[in-house]
Amino acid sequence: MKQSEMNDEIKRLAGFPPLVTILRLMIGPMCSQVTSTLYGIINTIWVSKYVGEVGMASVALDIAWEGIARSFDLFLLTSGSTQIAALFGKNQSEECGQVICDLLRTALIFGCIVPAILLPINKPLSRWFGANPETIQGAYDYMLPQGVGNVFTCIFLACCGFLQAEGRTLLVGIIDLVCLGIGMGVLNPIFLGVFKFGVMGPAISTIIADGVPGILLTILFFSGKFGVKPKLSGFLKPFS
């Protein structure tokens, strides 16, 4: 990282009075929480409108499994944000690129672990909860795309963590809001109302809304568009 870029990162992370710094850096995490809450509300509205009570019951049955899958994603976001910011503080910015490579590899691993754990137990546990056969199948249909595509959500949130570590929290907030608008305002009504995908519609729209920006951000990082500039050769190195 060039010295001028390093100075920019330090300025964003610690170049203002404490209160101003906190207010500036809280934008991204706050937007993430707001969009996460709005996602649940808007998703419920669309499912209720197009699928009805069975769809609502199926989605509600999977809330716990969604939370478990999301915890893997949030782990990557928090890890990227804290570790890279800590390396900036230690003046070891040259190590940040390898951290990105390590966490992206971890995202691929998590992308295999999540469906391997959650999909086989989905129907047995739904049956144990006392759900009827139609709701059990609906819950599985809702969880299937999210489990298979969880790797894209992992990559997306990991990239958000990398941006937060550079102090680009406003950019993260904007990305979250745009993804919410596209996923809930465009893709959801298309998959539910036009293509009649049923409860699979919201799950597919979420994966697309996370996957496209996640892949684009990864490409931008490796193209050197941000402060931290990882190299593809980092994927061949041992975990740091």
BAGU-923564 format. One line per 4 residues: for each residue x, y, z of N, C-alpha, C, O. Coordinates in steps of 0.1 Angstrom, whole numbers, plus 5000, padded with zeros to 4 digits. Example, Ala and Ser with C-alpha at 12.3 -4.5 7.8 and 13.67 -1.06 7.14 Angstrom:
<rs>
5132,4943,5078,5123,4955,5078,5132,4967,5078,5142,4967,5085 | 5128,4978,5071,5137,4989,5071,5129,5000,5079,5134,5011,5080
</rs>
This chain:
<rs>
5008,4988,5000,5000,5000,5000,5009,5012,5000,5018,5013,5008 | 5005,5022,4991,5013,5035,4991,5011,5043,5004,5001,5041,5011 | 5021,5051,5007,5020,5059,5019,5008,5068,5019,5002,5070,5029 | 5005,5074,5007,4994,5083,5007,4981,5076,5009,4972,5081,5016
4980,5063,5004,4968,5055,5007,4967,5051,5021,4956,5051,5027 | 4978,5048,5027,4979,5045,5041,4974,5056,5050,4967,5055,5059 | 4978,5068,5046,4974,5080,5053,4959,5082,5052,4953,5087,5062 | 4953,5079,5041,4939,5081,5039,4931,5071,5048,4921,5074,5054
4937,5058,5049,4930,5049,5058,4931,5053,5072,4921,5052,5079 | 4942,5058,5076,4944,5062,5090,4935,5074,5093,4929,5075,5104 | 4933,5083,5083,4925,5095,5085,4910,5091,5087,4903,5096,5095 | 4906,5081,5078,4892,5076,5080,4889,5069,5093,4878,5070,5099
4899,5062,5098,4898,5054,5110,4900,5062,5123,4894,5059,5133 | 4909,5072,5122,4913,5078,5135,4918,5093,5132,4925,5098,5140 | 4913,5099,5121,4918,5112,5118,4908,5123,5123,4910,5135,5119 | 4898,5120,5130,4888,5130,5135,4887,5129,5150,4892,5119,5156
4881,5138,5157,4878,5137,5171,4870,5124,5174,4863,5119,5165 | 4872,5119,5186,4866,5106,5189,4851,5105,5186,4847,5095,5180 | 4843,5115,5190,4828,5114,5188,4825,5114,5173,4817,5107,5168 | 4832,5123,5165,4830,5123,5151,4834,5110,5144,4827,5106,5135
4845,5104,5149,4850,5092,5143,4839,5081,5145,4836,5073,5136 | 4834,5080,5158,4824,5070,5161,4811,5072,5152,4806,5062,5147 | 4807,5084,5151,4795,5087,5143,4797,5084,5128,4788,5079,5121 | 4809,5087,5123,4812,5083,5109,4813,5068,5107,4808,5063,5097
4819,5061,5116,4821,5047,5114,4809,5038,5117,4808,5027,5114 | 4799,5044,5124,4787,5037,5128,4777,5036,5116,4767,5028,5117 | 4779,5044,5106,4769,5044,5095,4767,5031,5088,4756,5026,5087 | 4779,5024,5085,4778,5011,5078,4771,5000,5087,4761,4994,5082
4776,4998,5099,4769,4988,5108,4754,4991,5111,4746,4982,5111 | 4751,5004,5112,4737,5008,5115,4728,5005,5102,4717,5000,5104 | 4733,5008,5091,4726,5005,5078,4724,4990,5077,4714,4985,5072 | 4734,4982,5080,4733,4968,5079,4722,4962,5088,4715,4954,5084
4721,4968,5100,4711,4963,5109,4697,4967,5105,4687,4960,5106 | 4696,4980,5100,4683,4985,5095,4678,4977,5083,4667,4973,5082 | 4687,4974,5073,4684,4967,5061,4680,4952,5065,4671,4947,5059 | 4687,4947,5075,4684,4933,5079,4670,4932,5085,4662,4923,5082
4666,4942,5093,4653,4943,5098,4642,4945,5087,4632,4938,5087 | 4645,4954,5079,4635,4957,5068,4634,4945,5059,4623,4942,5053 | 4645,4938,5057,4644,4926,5048,4633,4916,5054,4625,4911,5046 | 4634,4914,5067,4624,4904,5073,4610,4909,5071,4601,4901,5069
4608,4922,5073,4594,4928,5072,4589,4927,5058,4578,4922,5056 | 4597,4932,5048,4593,4932,5034,4591,4918,5029,4582,4916,5021 | 4600,4910,5033,4599,4896,5028,4586,4889,5033,4580,4882,5025 | 4582,4892,5045,4570,4887,5050,4558,4892,5043,4548,4885,5040
4558,4905,5039,4547,4911,5031,4545,4904,5018,4534,4901,5014 | 4557,4902,5011,4556,4896,4997,4551,4881,4998,4543,4877,4990 | 4557,4874,5008,4553,4860,5009,4538,4859,5013,4531,4850,5008 | 4533,4867,5022,4519,4867,5026,4510,4870,5014,4500,4864,5013
4514,4879,5005,4506,4883,4994,4505,4872,4983,4495,4870,4978 | 4517,4866,4980,4517,4857,4969,4516,4842,4972,4512,4834,4964 | 4520,4838,4985,4520,4824,4988,4510,4821,4999,4504,4810,4999 | 4507,4830,5008,4496,4828,5017,4501,4822,5030,4513,4823,5034
4492,4816,5038,4495,4811,5051,4505,4800,5051,4514,4800,5060 | 4505,4791,5041,4515,4781,5041,4529,4786,5039,4538,4782,5045 | 4530,4796,5031,4543,4803,5028,4548,4810,5041,4560,4809,5044 | 4539,4816,5048,4542,4823,5060,4547,4813,5071,4557,4815,5078
4540,4802,5072,4544,4792,5081,4557,4785,5078,4566,4783,5086 | 4560,4784,5065,4572,4778,5060,4584,4787,5063,4595,4782,5068 | 4583,4800,5061,4593,4809,5063,4596,4810,5078,4607,4811,5083 | 4585,4811,5086,4586,4812,5101,4594,4799,5107,4601,4800,5116
4591,4788,5100,4597,4775,5105,4612,4776,5103,4620,4769,5110 | 4617,4783,5094,4631,4784,5090,4639,4795,5097,4651,4797,5094 | 4632,4803,5105,4639,4815,5111,4652,4811,5118,4662,4817,5117 | 4651,4800,5126,4663,4796,5134,4674,4792,5125,4686,4795,5127
4671,4784,5114,4682,4780,5105,4687,4792,5097,4699,4792,5094 | 4679,4801,5094,4684,4814,5087,4694,4821,5096,4705,4825,5092 | 4691,4821,5109,4700,4827,5119,4713,4820,5120,4724,4827,5121 | 4713,4807,5120,4725,4799,5120,4734,4802,5108,4746,4804,5109
4728,4802,5096,4735,4804,5084,4741,4818,5084,4752,4821,5080 | 4733,4828,5089,4737,4842,5089,4749,4844,5099,4757,4852,5097 | 4750,4836,5109,4761,4837,5119,4774,4834,5112,4784,4841,5116 | 4775,4825,5103,4787,4822,5096,4791,4835,5088,4803,4838,5087
4781,4841,5081,4784,4853,5073,4789,4864,5081,4799,4871,5078 | 4782,4867,5093,4786,4878,5101,4800,4876,5108,4807,4885,5111 | 4803,4863,5110,4817,4860,5115,4827,4865,5106,4837,4871,5110 | 4825,4863,5093,4835,4868,5083,4835,4883,5082,4846,4889,5081
4824,4889,5083,4823,4904,5083,4831,4910,5095,4839,4919,5093 | 4828,4904,5107,4835,4909,5119,4850,4906,5118,4858,4915,5122 | 4853,4895,5114,4868,4891,5113,4875,4900,5104,4886,4905,5107 | 4870,4902,5092,4876,4911,5082,4878,4925,5087,4888,4931,5086
4867,4930,5093,4867,4944,5098,4877,4946,5109,4885,4956,5109 | 4877,4937,5119,4886,4939,5131,4901,4936,5128,4909,4943,5132 | 4903,4925,5120,4917,4921,5118,4924,4931,5109,4936,4935,5112 | 4918,4936,5098,4925,4945,5089,4927,4958,5096,4937,4965,5094
4917,4963,5103,4918,4976,5111,4929,4975,5121,4937,4984,5123 | 4930,4963,5127,4941,4961,5137,4955,4962,5131,4964,4967,5136 | 4956,4956,5119,4969,4956,5111,4972,4971,5107,4984,4974,5107 | 4962,4978,5103,4965,4993,5101,4970,4999,5113,4980,5007,5112
4964,4996,5125,4969,5002,5137,4983,4999,5141,4991,5006,5147 | 4987,4986,5137,5001,4982,5139,5011,4986,5128,5023,4982,5129 | 5006,4993,5118,5014,4997,5107,5019,4985,5099,5031,4985,5095 | 5011,4975,5098,5014,4963,5091,5004,4961,5079,4999,4950,5077
5002,4971,5072,4992,4971,5061,4996,4961,5050,4987,4957,5043 | 5009,4957,5049,5012,4948,5038,5007,4934,5041,5006,4926,5032 | 5002,4931,5053,4996,4918,5056,4981,4918,5053,4975,4907,5053 | 4975,4929,5051,4961,4930,5049,4956,4922,5037,4945,4916,5038
4963,4922,5026,4959,4915,5014,4958,4900,5017,4949,4894,5012 | 4967,4895,5025,4967,4880,5028,4955,4877,5036,4949,4866,5035 | 4951,4886,5045,4939,4884,5054,4927,4883,5045,4918,4874,5047 | 4926,4891,5035,4915,4890,5025,4914,4877,5018,4904,4871,5017
4926,4872,5014,4926,4859,5007,4922,4848,5017,4915,4839,5013 | 4927,4849,5029,4924,4839,5039,4909,4838,5042,4903,4827,5042 | 4903,4850,5043,4889,4850,5047,4880,4846,5035,4869,4841,5037 | 4884,4849,5023,4877,4845,5011,4877,4830,5010,4868,4823,5006
4889,4824,5013,4890,4809,5013,4881,4803,5024,4874,4793,5022 | 4881,4810,5035,4872,4806,5046,4857,4807,5042,4849,4798,5046 | 4854,4817,5034,4840,4818,5029,4836,4806,5020,4825,4802,5021 | 4845,4802,5012,4843,4790,5004,4840,4777,5013,4832,4769,5010
4848,4776,5024,4847,4765,5033,4833,4766,5040,4826,4756,5041 | 4830,4778,5045,4817,4780,5051,4805,4777,5042,4795,4771,5045 | 4807,4780,5029,4797,4778,5019,4794,4763,5017,4783,4760,5012 | 4804,4755,5020,4802,4740,5020,4796,4735,5033,4788,4726,5033
4800,4741,5044,4796,4736,5057,4781,4739,5060,4774,4730,5064 | 4777,4751,5056,4763,4755,5060,4753,4746,5053,4744,4740,5061 | 4753,4743,5040,4743,4734,5035,4745,4720,5039,4735,4712,5041 | 4757,4716,5042,4760,4702,5046,4753,4700,5060,4750,4688,5063
4752,4710,5068,4747,4709,5082,4732,4711,5081,4724,4703,5087 | 4727,4722,5075,4713,4726,5076,4703,4719,5068,4692,4716,5072 | 4707,4715,5056,4698,4709,5047,4693,4695,5051,4681,4692,5051 | 4703,4686,5055,4698,4673,5060,4689,4672,5072,4681,4663,5073
4691,4682,5081,4683,4682,5093,4670,4690,5092,4662,4690,5101 | 4668,4697,5080,4657,4706,5079,4643,4699,5080,4635,4703,5089 | 4641,4689,5072,4628,4682,5073,4626,4674,5086,4615,4675,5091 | 4636,4667,5091,4634,4660,5104,4630,4669,5115,4621,4666,5123
4637,4680,5116,4634,4690,5127,4621,4697,5125,4614,4699,5134 | 4617,4700,5112,4604,4706,5110,4593,4696,5114,4583,4700,5119 | 4595,4683,5111,4586,4673,5115,4585,4672,5130,4574,4670,5136 | 4596,4673,5137,4597,4672,5151,4589,4684,5157,4584,4683,5168
4590,4696,5151,4583,4708,5155,4568,4706,5154,4560,4715,5159 | 4563,4696,5147,4549,4694,5145,4542,4700,5133,4530,4701,5132 | 4551,4704,5123,4545,4710,5111,4539,4699,5102,4542,4688,5103 | 4529,4704,5094,4522,4694,5085,4531,4692,5073,4540,4700,5071
4529,4682,5065,4537,4678,5054,4539,4690,5044,4550,4692,5039 | 4529,4698,5041,4530,4709,5031,4539,4719,5036,4547,4725,5029 | 4538,4723,5049,4547,4733,5055,4561,4728,5056,4571,4735,5054 | 4563,4715,5059,4577,4709,5059,4584,4710,5046,4595,4714,5045
4576,4707,5035,4582,4708,5022,4585,4723,5018,4595,4726,5012 | 4576,4732,5022,4578,4746,5020,4590,4751,5027,4597,4759,5021 | 4592,4747,5039,4603,4751,5047,4616,4747,5040,4626,4754,5040 | 4616,4734,5035,4628,4729,5028,4631,4737,5015,4642,4740,5012
4620,4739,5008,4621,4747,4995,4627,4761,4998,4635,4766,4990 | 4623,4767,5009,4628,4780,5012,4643,4780,5016,4650,4789,5013 | 4647,4769,5023,4660,4768,5028,4670,4764,5018,4682,4767,5019 | 4665,4756,5008,4674,4750,4998,4683,4760,4991,4695,4759,4990
4677,4771,4984,4685,4781,4977,4695,4788,4987,4706,4791,4983 | 4690,4791,4999,4698,4798,5008,4710,4790,5013,4721,4795,5014 | 4708,4777,5014,4719,4768,5018,4729,4767,5007,4741,4768,5009 | 4724,4764,4995,4733,4762,4984,4741,4775,4980,4752,4774,4977
4734,4786,4981,4740,4799,4977,4746,4806,4989,4750,4818,4987 | 4747,4800,5000,4753,4807,5012,4767,4813,5010,4771,4822,5016 | 4774,4806,5001,4788,4810,4998,4788,4824,4993,4797,4832,4996 | 4778,4828,4985,4778,4842,4979,4775,4852,4990,4781,4863,4990
4766,4849,5000,4764,4858,5011,4776,4859,5020,4779,4870,5024 | 4783,4848,5022,4796,4848,5029,4806,4858,5022,4812,4866,5029 | 4808,4857,5009,4817,4865,5002,4813,4880,5003,4821,4889,5005 | 4800,4882,5001,4795,4896,5002,4797,4903,5015,4803,4914,5016
4794,4896,5026,4796,4902,5039,4810,4903,5043,4814,4912,5050 | 4818,4894,5038,4833,4895,5041,4838,4907,5034,4846,4915,5040 | 4834,4910,5022,4838,4922,5015,4834,4935,5022,4841,4945,5022 | 4821,4934,5027,4817,4946,5035,4826,4948,5047,4828,4959,5051
4830,4937,5053,4839,4938,5065,4853,4944,5060,4858,4953,5068 | 4858,4941,5049,4870,4946,5044,4869,4962,5042,4878,4969,5045 | 4857,4966,5036,4855,4980,5034,4853,4987,5047,4858,4999,5048 | 4847,4981,5057,4845,4988,5070,4859,4990,5076,4861,5000,5083
4868,4980,5074,4881,4981,5080,4889,4993,5074,4898,4998,5081 | 4886,4996,5062,4892,5008,5056,4886,5021,5059,4890,5032,5055 | 4875,5020,5067,4868,5032,5071,4857,5036,5061,4852,5047,5062 | 4854,5028,5051,4845,5031,5041,4830,5027,5045,4824,5020,5037
4826,5031,5057,4813,5026,5062,4802,5032,5054,4791,5026,5053 | 4803,5044,5049,4792,5050,5041,4790,5042,5029,4778,5040,5025 | 4801,5038,5022,4799,5030,5010,4792,5017,5013,4784,5012,5006 | 4796,5011,5025,4789,4998,5029,4774,5001,5031,4766,4993,5027
4771,5012,5037,4757,5015,5040,4749,5017,5027,4738,5012,5025 | 4755,5024,5017,4749,5026,5004,4747,5012,4997,4736,5010,4991 | 4757,5004,4997,4756,4990,4991,4745,4982,4997,4737,4976,4990 | 4744,4983,5010,4733,4975,5017,4719,4980,5013,4710,4972,5010
4718,4993,5012,4705,4999,5009,4701,4995,4994,4689,4992,4991 | 4711,4996,4985,4708,4993,4971,4705,4978,4970,4695,4975,4962 | 4712,4969,4977,4709,4955,4976,4695,4952,4982,4687,4944,4976 | 4691,4959,4992,4677,4957,4998,4667,4962,4987,4657,4955,4985
4669,4973,4981,4660,4978,4971,4658,4969,4959,4647,4966,4955 | 4670,4964,4954,4669,4954,4943,4663,4941,4947,4654,4936,4940 | 4667,4936,4958,4662,4923,4962,4647,4923,4966,4640,4914,4961 | 4643,4932,4975,4630,4932,4980,4620,4940,4970,4608,4937,4970
4625,4950,4963,4617,4958,4955,4615,4954,4941,4606,4958,4934 | 4625,4946,4936,4625,4942,4922,4624,4927,4920,4615,4922,4914 | 4634,4920,4926,4635,4906,4924,4624,4898,4931,4619,4889,4925 | 4621,4902,4943,4610,4894,4950,4597,4894,4943,4591,4883,4940
4592,4906,4939,4579,4905,4931,4580,4898,4918,4570,4892,4913 | 4592,4899,4912,4593,4891,4899,4593,4876,4901,4585,4869,4894 | 4601,4871,4911,4601,4857,4913,4588,4852,4919,4584,4840,4916 | 4582,4860,4927,4569,4855,4934,4557,4858,4925,4549,4849,4923
4556,4870,4919,4544,4873,4911,4544,4869,4897,4534,4865,4891 | 4556,4870,4891,4557,4867,4876,4560,4852,4874,4553,4845,4866 | 4571,4847,4880,4576,4834,4877,4569,4823,4886,4571,4811,4884 | 4562,4828,4897,4555,4819,4906,4564,4808,4912,4561,4796,4912
4575,4813,4917,4585,4803,4923,4581,4799,4937,4587,4790,4943 | 4570,4805,4943,4566,4802,4956,4576,4806,4967,4583,4817,4965 | 4578,4799,4977,4587,4803,4988,4601,4803,4984,4610,4809,4991 | 4605,4797,4973,4619,4797,4968,4622,4811,4963,4634,4814,4962
4612,4819,4959,4615,4832,4953,4623,4841,4961,4633,4846,4957 | 4618,4844,4974,4626,4853,4982,4640,4848,4985,4649,4856,4986 | 4642,4835,4987,4655,4829,4989,4664,4832,4977,4676,4835,4979 | 4659,4829,4965,4667,4831,4953,4671,4846,4951,4682,4849,4948
4661,4855,4954,4664,4869,4953,4674,4874,4962,4682,4883,4959 | 4674,4868,4974,4684,4872,4984,4698,4868,4980,4708,4876,4981 | 4699,4856,4974,4712,4851,4970,4718,4859,4958,4730,4863,4958 | 4709,4863,4949,4713,4872,4938,4717,4885,4943,4727,4891,4938
4709,4891,4952,4712,4905,4957,4725,4905,4965,4731,4916,4966 | 4729,4894,4971,4741,4893,4978,4753,4889,4969,4764,4894,4970 | 4750,4880,4960,4761,4874,4952,4766,4883,4942,4779,4884,4940 | 4758,4891,4935,4763,4900,4924,4772,4911,4930,4784,4912,4925
4768,4918,4940,4778,4928,4946,4790,4922,4953,4801,4927,4953 | 4788,4910,4958,4799,4903,4965,4810,4899,4955,4822,4901,4957 | 4806,4894,4943,4816,4891,4933,4822,4904,4927,4834,4904,4925 | 4814,4914,4925,4819,4926,4919,4829,4933,4929,4840,4937,4925
4826,4933,4942,4836,4938,4952,4848,4930,4952,4859,4936,4954 | 4847,4917,4951,4859,4909,4951,4868,4912,4939,4880,4913,4941 | 4862,4914,4928,4870,4917,4916,4876,4931,4917,4888,4933,4914 | 4869,4941,4923,4875,4954,4925,4886,4954,4935,4896,4961,4933
4885,4945,4945,4896,4944,4955,4909,4939,4948,4920,4945,4950 | 4907,4928,4940,4919,4923,4934,4924,4931,4921,4934,4928,4916 | 4915,4940,4917,4920,4950,4907,4927,4962,4912,4931,4970,4905 | 4928,4962,4926,4935,4974,4932,4927,4986,4933,4933,4997,4933
4914,4986,4933,4906,4998,4934,4904,5003,4948,4899,5015,4949 | 4907,4995,4958,4906,5000,4972,4920,5001,4978,4930,4998,4972 | 4920,5005,4991,4933,5007,4998,4941,4994,4999,4953,4994,4996 | 4934,4984,5003,4940,4970,5004,4940,4964,4991,4930,4963,4984
4952,4959,4986,4953,4953,4973,4958,4939,4974,4970,4936,4973 | 4949,4929,4976,4953,4915,4976,4957,4910,4963,4954,4916,4952 | 4965,4899,4963,4970,4893,4950,4964,4879,4949,4963,4872,4959 | 4962,4875,4937,4957,4861,4935,4966,4851,4940,4962,4840,4944
4979,4854,4941,4989,4844,4946,4987,4841,4961,4991,4831,4966 | 4980,4850,4967,4977,4848,4982,4968,4836,4984,4969,4830,4995 | 4960,4832,4974,4952,4820,4976,4961,4807,4976,4956,4797,4981 | 4973,4808,4971,4982,4796,4971,4991,4795,4984,4997,4785,4986
4990,4806,4992,4999,4806,5004,4991,4800,5016,4979,4799,5016 | 4999,4795,5026,4992,4789,5038,4984,4800,5045,4987,4812,5043 | 4974,4796,5053,4967,4806,5061,4976,4813,5070,4985,4807,5077 | 4975,4827,5071,4984,4835,5079,4980,4833,5094,4986,4840,5103
</rs>
